[in-house]
Amino acid sequence: MPGYMKFIGKAPKKWNTGAALPGTHNTVRAMAMNGKIYAVTENGIFESNTTVSGWTKLTNLPTVKTNFGACGFGGFIFVFGGQTSSNPAGLAEAYRYHIPSGSWNTLINMYSNLYDLASVGYGNDLVGYSYIIGGSSGGQNYSARVDRNELTTAQWFQVASLSTGRAGHSAIATGAMSVYVFGGNNASGDLNTVQLFNGTNWSPLANLPFANKKMAAAYAGNYIFLTGGDNSPLSFLKYSISDNSWEQLKPMNTNKSNHGMAILNNIAYVIGGNSVEYFELD
């Protein structure tokens, strides 16, 4: 039929705009737990059923700070280290927020003042682990140390260190003893290296397509996804765990760095300081 075109199959996937967090935020860490998305920023913790439906503020942080590490599992959110204007070389403080009761607990301090560290967690309301990985304490001091905090005892235990110190890296846990670390920077510059912790030691994996720092990471099925970062703020990468390989996906619409990402119901939500985007995964 002249002038008529029929589209067969699904329309190409695209990035969509979600409801932005209230206010402007320098640092965002995000996680999906118990059917909800949580964003941790210097201005507090926010909750959403989906970013399309808007955000509810749950609490302020005990200390207003940036460049902290945060993770969560079960009904808990953990916040570690970070910077304030009066503590530019970092903080050693560690806190745990219990979502159902809306209460904060102060944990034993980390081994050192740190900022631009990575943190991951894995577990439930009864048993779980949170990790602090690398970070900086100012100047050319880049840590390779990795510590694990156990939920039941709230004690810190040092585990195997990274092969090189780094800060501004991203990390994700796919199991209690499976932790991945991506990129970052140190005194030699920005990094493209990737490492996997198996509960005992670290081993190298396929490098990132390019060196990058301050990305966000999230995990779904057999894949880990990375977005944004200082050196490629629109990027969207997919790492295949089984194939140890990288694929570059459709770029985001707006620049993101030092942001958060969470995957809920097979949708990746990318939460930046003043904008939110979401993308339906395959």
N, C-alpha and C positions, 0 to 999 in steps of 0.2 A: 504494500500500500504506500503510494508516494507520500513523503512528508511524515511518515510514522516510524518510530523506532521503539522497539520493545527491549527492556533491560532484563536480561536473564541472570539469575544468581543474586547474591547479596551485594548491597551497595558497599563501596570501599569504606573501610573503617577510618574514623577520624578522631582527633582529640576534641572533646567537648568542654565547655566551661561550667564549673561548679560554683557553689556559694563560697565566697572568700571568707577567711577568718575575720572576725571583728578586729579592726585596728591594723597596724603594721608591725611586722615581726622580722627581726634580723636572723634568728635561729629557729628552725622548725624541725622536730623529730616526730615521726608518725608511726603508728602501728594499728593493726586490726586485731581485735580480740572480742570474743563473745558476741559476734554479729554487729559490732560497732567499730567506728574509726576514732582514734584518739590522736590529737596533735598536741605536742608539748612545745611551748615557746617560752621566751623570757617573760611573757605576760601571763602565763598560766597554762593550765591543761584544759583542752576543749574536746567535746564529744559530739559525734554525729552518727545518725543511722546510715546516711549517705551524705556526701558533700552537697548533693542537690537540695537536701532538705534543710540545710543550714546548720549552725553550730550552737552548742550550749556550753558556757564556761562552767567548769566544775570547781576550780580552785586556783589560787595563786601559787607560784613556787615559793618555798621558804626563803629563797634568796633570788632577787632579780638578777639574771646573769645571761650571758650568751656563750656560744661555742661549747656547750656541755654535751655529754653523752646521755642517751636515754634509751630505755627498752622496756618491754612489758611482757607479761604472760599471766594466765589465770585472771585474777582480779587485781593485779598489782602493776604499777608503773614505777620504774626506778630512774633516778636522775643523778648523774655523777659529774663532779668537777665543773669546769666552765670558767669564765672570766667575768670580772666586774671592773669598773673604772679604777677602783682602789686595789684590785688584785689582778693586774694585767698578766702576771706570770702564772695565773691559774689558781684553782681552789682544790682542796683535798676532800671536801665534804661529799657525803653520799646520803641520799634520802630514798625512802620507799613510800609510795602513796597507795592506800587501799581504796579502790574505787567504791565498793559497796558501802563502806562506813564513812567515806569522805575524810579520812584521817591520814596524817603524815607521821612516819616514824624516822628518826635519825639513826642511820647505820654507822658502823665503825668507819672512820675515815679511810680513804685510799692510802696507798703507800707514799704518795707524793702529790703535790699540787699539779694539776693537769688541765689542759684545755685542748680542743680539737682532737679529743680521743674518740674512739668508736666504742659502742656498747651494744651487746646483743643479749637476748634472753630466750630461754626455752623451758617450758614446764607447765604446771597447773597450780591450783590453789594450795596444794599440799607439798609438792615436790618440784623443785626447779632450780635453775642456775642462771645467774647473770654474769657476764664477762665485761671487763674493761680492757681495752686493747690499745696499746701505744699512746700517742698524744705528745704534747709539747709542754714544757715548763718554762718557756721563754728563751729568747735568743736562738742559739743553734742546738738546743737540748731537745732531741727527738727520742722518745722512749720506744724500745722494742718489747718492753715487759707486758705480760698478759696475766691478769689475776681473775679468779673465779670466786663469786660469792654464792653460797648455798642458802636457799630460802629457809631451811629448817633450823640452821644454826646462826645465820647472818654473819658467818665468819668468812674472811678472805683467805684464799689459798693461791699461791703462785703456781702457774703452770708453765709450759714451755714458751720461750720468747719467740717473737718474730725473727726472721733472718736479718732484717734491717729495721732500725727505728723509723717511725713515720708519724705524721699527724695529718689531719684533714682527710683521712681515708674513710671508706665506707665498709660496712660489715653486715653480715646476715648469718643467722643460725638456722640450719635445716634440721637439726637434732641437738640433743643435749651435748653431744660430743662431736658435732660437725659444724665448724665455724669457718666462714669464708671472709677474706679481707681483700679489698680492691683499692689500688691506686694510693693516693695521698701525696705527700711531699716530705722531703727532708733536706739536709744541707746540700745534697747533690742536685736538687731540683724536684720537679714533679715526676711522679712514678706511674708506670703502666703495669706494674707487677701485681700478680694475684697469688694468694696463698690459702691453703686449706689446713685447718687443725682437725685432727682425727681423735682427739682426746689424749694423745700422747705427744705428738710432734707436729711440726708444720712442714708442708711440702708445696712446691711450686705448681701452678696450673698455667693454662694458656694466658698470655698477656692480654690486657685490654687492647682494643684497636688503636688507642692513643693514650698518652699520659693525661691524667685528670685527677682532680681533687674536689672535695666538697660535693660529691654526688649523693644521691639517695638510692637505697637498695631495698628490694622486697622479693619475696619468694612465693612461687605457686607451682605445685606439681614437680615436674622435672626441670624447671627453669628458674633462674634468678634474673631479675630485671634491674637495670640501673638507669637513672635519669639525670640529666643536667650536669652541673659541675662548672667550676671556674673556666675551664678551657674549652668546653663544648656545652653551653648552657641550654641548648635545645635538644640535646641528644637523647635517644631512647635505645638502649641496648638490651639484648637477650642472650643469656649464657645458658647453654645446654649442659646440665650436670653429667648426663650419660656420655655425651660426645666430647666434652671439654672444648667447646667451640663457641664463637661469638657471632651474633647477627645484629646488624644495625636496622632498627625499625623506624617507623614514621616519626619524624621529629615533632616535638611539642610546639605549641603556638607561641609560648612566652618563655623568656629566659628564666631558668631556675638554678640556684646554687645555695648551699647551706640550708637545704629544704628537707622535706620528708616525703615518703611514699608508703602507701599501704595498699594491699590487695584484699578486696572483699567481694565475694560472689563473682569471682573471675573478672573484676573490673579494677584496674590500676588507678588509684587516686593519688595525684601529685600535688602536694600542698606547699606552696611557697609563702613568702612573707606577705604578699598582698594579692595573690591570685591562686586559683585552684583549677586544675584540669583533670579530666578522667578519660580513660580509654578502655574499651572492651577487648579483652585478650582472646586469643584463639582457644 
